[in-house]
């Protein structure tokens, strides 16, 4: 299967490109980036052609699928063009910058009989997969409350453009920590619990990140959200760019039979403490971090599904409900009130 890469920044360089390169069923055939030199450097290492525009790459009928690793505001437009060009698409998160755009992407995939997958890689972390199995086995009973967190020092610590990253640009990013990190944990909690967020109460704040001028950046650097689930469970989702010490990528679930902690202990991937005091520890893997780039599983899952002719995991349609919760959080933050999912509003 021949693949094109649109957007050659850090996520493409550390995840998409090397993982395609390692998959026996994939060949990187082309690259496009507004920084042509960046694309040429990658082509020199991994092989493939450099195109002078995304449209030129998409017009190449020899390319079967594309990874879209561009700024948030371009995701919908490029994805829809790619699907209409008969390409399968793996689009980085966040899926898009409005619910309407997300729905249009899903419609384009169906209309053109092509597959659309979103890069929600937390579902592929081995401890998350094992935690899902333990929850289905009723290990901690019914989950009543939870807290899930993703925080680090901000995109300037790892983005290829550093402090000049588009992540801080409201027009290109639309959201800040919520788009970068909150979408991951929103999707994850729905995956783990097997149910949707039905209402949110959120605060999206800019507490510390500043441009070189000293002015606060135009997007949130912290998001703290209360999520209400379909079965009555309630919990918090926190996304932050101001965790200046060690990255926090943990989830804790409190059930009727005990507590499950995932990636909360540096020594144990999962720890379960039951109501009777019994402790069960699982040593599975370490969570992928910006400083510890391990294989994400996203590329393998995408390529394997296309080769087998099966539906991709984490399809665009599958991610819609998580994105609806994300946009509801934006609305809640603006209006300073609880938002029930499905309420009409400008999202």
C-alpha positions as MATLAB code, in Angstrom:
seq = 'XXXXXXXXXXXXXXXXXXXXXXXXXXXXXXXXXXXXXXXXXXXXXXXXXXXXXXXXXXXXXXXXXXXXXXXXXXXXXXXXXXXXXXXXXXXXXXXXXXXXXXXXXXXXXXXXXXXXXXXXXXXXXXXXXXXXXXXXXXXXXXXXXXXXXXXXXXXXXXXXXXXXXXXXXXXXXXXXXXXXXXXXXXXXXXXXXXXXXXXXXXXXXXXXXXXXXXXXXXXXXXXXXXXXXXXXXXXXXXXXXXXXXXXXXXXXXXXXXXXXXXXXXXXXXXXXXXXXXXXXXXXXXXXXXXXXXXXXXXXXXXXXXXXXXXXXXXXXXXXXXXXXXXXXXXXXXXXXXXXXXXXXXXX';
ca = [
       0.000    0.000    0.000;
       1.423    3.382   -1.042;
       1.016    6.226    1.431;
       1.345   10.001    1.228;
       2.262   12.280    4.130;
       0.663   15.731    4.249;
       2.353   17.824    6.919;
       5.893   16.872    7.937;
       6.149   18.292   11.451;
       6.985   16.546   14.695;
       4.067   14.089   14.859;
       4.764   12.965   11.299;
       8.490   12.651   11.985;
       8.247   10.737   15.271;
       5.165    8.611   14.660;
       3.618    8.375   11.201;
       6.704    8.224    8.990;
       8.864    5.800   11.023;
       5.888    3.542   11.750;
       4.892    3.370    8.077;
       8.549    2.699    7.315;
       8.551   -0.223    9.739;
       5.345   -1.794    8.390;
       5.978   -4.426    5.686;
       2.696   -3.603    3.977;
       3.294    0.142    3.618;
       5.496    2.229    1.351;
       5.794    5.994    1.734;
       5.352    7.318   -1.784;
       5.132   11.065   -1.253;
       5.356   14.073    1.040;
       3.991   17.589    1.135;
       4.824   20.327    3.626;
       4.701   24.107    3.257;
       8.371   23.913    4.268;
       9.646   22.057    1.215;
      13.115   21.523    2.671;
      11.587   19.636    5.590;
       9.805   17.300    3.174;
      12.975   16.803    1.119;
      14.996   15.837    4.190;
      12.461   13.130    5.045;
      12.310   11.852    1.470;
      16.094   11.509    1.497;
      15.870    9.219    4.524;
      12.700    7.226    3.842;
      12.328    7.478    0.065;
       9.432    8.861   -1.934;
       8.609   11.961   -3.938;
       8.178   15.542   -2.739;
       5.098   17.365   -4.071;
       4.698   21.126   -4.379;
       1.132   21.103   -3.027;
      -1.280   18.893   -1.138;
      -3.520   18.907   -4.211;
      -0.694   17.557   -6.374;
      -0.095   14.703   -3.950;
      -3.809   13.898   -3.815;
      -3.994   13.893   -7.620;
      -1.474   11.038   -7.776;
      -3.612    7.966   -8.431;
      -0.764    5.699   -7.357;
      -1.188    6.770   -3.728;
      -3.745    4.691   -1.831;
      -3.900    6.452    1.533;
      -2.697    9.599    3.276;
      -1.785   10.714    6.761;
      -2.865   14.270    7.493;
      -0.544   15.845   10.064;
      -1.255   19.529    9.492;
      -2.605   22.362   11.655;
      -6.054   21.797   13.150;
      -7.935   24.272   10.973;
      -6.910   22.438    7.775;
      -7.980   18.930    8.805;
     -11.506   18.991    7.397;
     -10.657   20.606    4.052;
      -7.713   18.320    3.297;
      -9.494   15.200    4.550;
     -12.548   15.813    2.396;
     -10.369   16.502   -0.667;
      -8.431   13.307   -0.003;
     -11.559   11.193    0.346;
     -12.968   12.667   -2.862;
      -9.640   11.784   -4.502;
     -10.323    8.151   -3.559;
      -7.713    8.064   -0.805;
      -8.175    6.421    2.587;
      -7.334    8.886    5.356;
      -5.638    8.785    8.742;
      -6.183   12.261   10.192;
      -4.402   13.472   13.299;
      -6.407   14.690   16.261;
      -8.332   16.846   16.846;
     -10.589   15.614   14.087;
     -11.620   19.175   13.114;
     -12.439   22.561   14.627;
     -16.243   22.329   14.561;
     -18.826   19.588   14.848;
     -20.153   20.511   11.422;
     -16.719   19.901    9.897;
     -16.442   16.554   11.701;
     -19.799   15.449   10.322;
     -18.817   16.577    6.816;
     -15.673   14.425    7.016;
     -17.691   11.362    8.027;
     -20.177   12.035    5.225;
     -17.359   12.354    2.664;
     -15.905    9.000    3.730;
     -19.255    7.269    3.312;
     -20.079    9.065    0.059;
     -16.757    8.083   -1.527;
     -16.574    4.571   -0.061;
     -13.278    5.320    1.651;
     -12.068    4.813    5.206;
     -11.427    7.629    7.664;
      -9.472    6.985   10.865;
      -8.608    9.526   13.565;
      -5.297    9.416   15.448;
      -6.649    8.785   18.952;
      -3.664    6.680   19.943;
      -4.532    6.322   23.644;
      -6.917    3.502   22.777;
      -3.914    1.482   21.608;
      -1.846    1.837   24.785;
      -1.497   -1.698   26.148;
      -2.533   -0.784   29.681;
      -5.678    0.915   28.378;
      -6.587   -2.214   26.411;
      -6.022   -4.359   29.513;
      -7.978   -1.930   31.688;
     -10.913   -2.192   29.284;
     -10.804   -5.992   29.642;
     -10.737   -5.729   33.441;
     -13.689   -3.348   33.418;
     -15.684   -5.694   31.186;
     -14.855   -8.486   33.657;
     -16.434   -6.370   36.429;
     -13.149   -6.267   38.362;
     -13.990   -3.011   40.160;
     -17.758   -3.195   39.667;
     -19.771   -0.281   38.361;
     -17.656    2.825   37.870;
     -19.150    5.651   39.911;
     -16.559    8.409   39.544;
     -13.295    8.982   37.694;
     -10.500   11.417   36.990;
      -8.464   11.395   33.813;
      -5.557   13.761   33.210;
      -3.141   14.666   30.441;
      -0.659   17.402   31.216;
       2.857   18.411   30.184;
       4.925   21.551   29.737;
       3.319   22.572   26.451;
       3.890   22.076   22.712;
       6.846   24.441   22.653;
       8.803   21.728   24.479;
       8.503   19.287   21.565;
       7.012   21.021   18.493;
       9.384   21.354   15.557;
       8.639   25.101   15.559;
       9.180   25.586   19.299;
       7.654   28.746   20.773;
       6.546   29.826   17.275;
       4.294   26.781   16.996;
       0.881   27.105   15.354;
      -0.521   25.471   18.501;
      -0.647   28.950   20.084;
      -2.388   30.565   17.091;
      -6.154   30.831   17.633;
      -6.913   30.952   13.899;
      -4.968   27.792   13.092;
      -5.407   25.785   16.297;
      -8.908   26.930   17.360;
      -8.335   25.320   20.786;
      -5.258   24.900   22.942;
      -4.663   22.199   25.550;
      -8.218   20.988   24.972;
      -7.485   20.210   21.308;
      -3.996   18.890   21.931;
      -4.632   16.754   25.019;
      -8.281   16.929   26.088;
      -9.525   15.191   22.961;
      -7.369   12.179   23.877;
      -8.783   11.775   27.361;
     -12.356   12.488   26.272;
     -12.141    9.698   23.716;
     -10.367    7.440   26.215;
     -12.948    7.708   28.993;
     -15.744    6.895   26.540;
     -13.734    3.906   25.290;
     -12.964    2.580   28.776;
     -16.503    2.957   30.112;
     -18.237    1.980   26.876;
     -20.582    4.936   27.076;
     -20.892    8.525   25.966;
     -20.550   11.822   27.774;
     -24.061   13.272   28.053;
     -23.385   16.589   29.819;
     -20.387   18.784   30.616;
     -19.402   21.672   32.839;
     -16.076   23.188   31.873;
     -13.554   25.921   32.447;
     -11.026   26.636   29.696;
      -8.394   29.078   30.889;
      -5.155   30.713   29.797;
      -3.099   30.898   32.974;
       0.558   31.145   32.013;
       1.534   30.629   28.367;
       2.646   33.830   26.677;
       3.886   35.026   23.315;
       7.353   36.573   23.121;
       5.626   39.960   23.541;
       4.514   38.928   27.027;
       0.846   38.768   26.027;
      -1.101   35.640   27.007;
      -1.600   33.219   24.108;
      -4.957   33.227   22.332;
      -5.939   29.656   23.236;
      -6.445   27.767   26.484;
      -3.444   26.348   28.311;
      -5.664   24.546   30.832;
      -9.047   22.831   30.568;
     -10.873   21.353   33.547;
     -14.105   19.566   32.675;
     -16.754   17.662   34.606;
     -18.191   14.830   32.527;
     -21.531   13.160   33.186;
     -21.879    9.731   31.573;
     -24.890    7.838   30.240;
     -25.240    5.553   33.263;
     -24.866    8.321   35.844;
     -21.116    8.079   36.459;
     -19.414   11.445   36.860;
     -15.795   12.527   36.781;
     -13.200   15.069   35.763;
     -11.064   15.438   32.656;
      -8.075   17.753   32.960;
      -5.835   18.878   30.099;
      -2.886   21.155   30.795;
       0.108   22.749   29.126;
       1.433   24.010   32.479;
       2.592   20.775   34.108;
       6.203   21.884   34.116;
       7.534   18.857   35.940;
       6.926   15.292   34.870;
       4.168   14.560   32.347;
       0.911   13.252   33.847;
      -1.068   10.880   31.628;
      -3.091    9.042   34.253;
      -6.627    7.774   34.712;
      -8.219    6.668   37.991;
     -11.571    4.864   38.139;
     -13.555    4.454   41.355;
     -16.004    1.544   41.281;
     -18.395   -0.216   43.629;
     -15.845   -3.020   44.178;
     -12.589   -1.080   44.176;
     -10.254    1.423   42.543;
      -8.272    1.105   39.309;
      -5.292    3.365   38.609;
      -3.859    3.424   35.082;
      -0.424    4.902   34.311;
      -0.566    6.547   37.742;
       2.355    4.601   39.246;
       5.792    4.726   37.543;
       6.414    1.100   38.543;
       3.088   -0.474   37.599;
       0.947    0.178   34.494;
      -2.265   -0.687   36.339;
      -2.918   -1.017   40.047;
      -6.219   -2.314   41.403;
      -7.169   -2.027   45.064;
     -10.317   -3.973   45.900;
     -12.843   -3.161   48.597;
     -11.423   -5.925   50.834;
      -7.936   -4.411   50.649;
      -6.519   -6.869   48.120;
      -4.076   -5.236   45.697;
      -3.453   -6.471   42.148;
      -0.566   -5.014   40.133;
      -0.030   -5.211   36.363;
       3.316   -4.446   34.718;
       2.438   -4.055   31.043;
       4.167   -1.076   29.421;
       5.075    2.564   29.874;
       2.780    5.225   28.476;
       4.150    6.914   25.352;
       5.407   10.419   26.132;
       6.987   13.211   24.109;
      10.346   12.228   25.584;
       9.736    8.489   25.213;
       8.371    7.846   21.733;
       7.399    4.206   21.523;
       5.332    2.537   18.822;
       1.827    4.010   18.939;
      -0.102    1.171   17.279;
      -2.057    3.679   15.197;
      -0.227    3.094   11.918;
      -0.244   -0.694   12.246;
      -3.988   -0.678   12.931;
      -4.681    1.605    9.954;
      -2.584   -0.344    7.456;
      -3.689   -3.757    8.736;
      -7.371   -2.843    8.409;
      -6.940   -1.522    4.864;
      -4.982   -4.610    3.821;
      -7.630   -6.906    5.318;
     -10.548   -4.934    3.893;
     -12.038   -4.455    7.361;
     -13.275   -1.285    9.037;
     -10.561    0.831   10.609;
     -10.647    1.136   14.396;
     -11.333    4.636   15.733;
     -13.225    5.670   12.611;
     -14.393    9.215   12.072;
     -17.943    8.149   12.885;
     -16.696    6.539   16.100;
     -14.984    9.744   17.248;
     -17.946   12.055   16.600;
     -19.426   11.669   20.095;
     -16.115   12.521   21.772;
     -15.770   15.604   19.578;
     -19.320   16.610   20.448;
     -18.309   16.525   24.122;
     -15.208   18.606   23.351;
     -17.216   21.284   21.563;
     -19.788   21.243   24.379;
     -16.907   22.004   26.773;
     -15.967   25.036   24.671;
     -19.568   26.216   24.851;
     -19.737   25.587   28.590;
     -16.563   27.589   29.102;
     -17.919   30.509   27.088;
     -21.371   30.523   28.678;
     -20.294   29.533   32.207;
     -22.957   26.857   32.531;
     -23.624   23.142   32.289;
     -24.244   21.971   28.729;
     -26.271   18.863   27.938;
     -24.963   17.156   24.798;
     -27.295   17.839   21.924;
     -28.241   21.354   22.997;
     -28.181   23.740   20.079;
     -25.292   26.164   20.140;
     -22.428   27.567   18.109;
     -19.795   24.845   18.375;
];
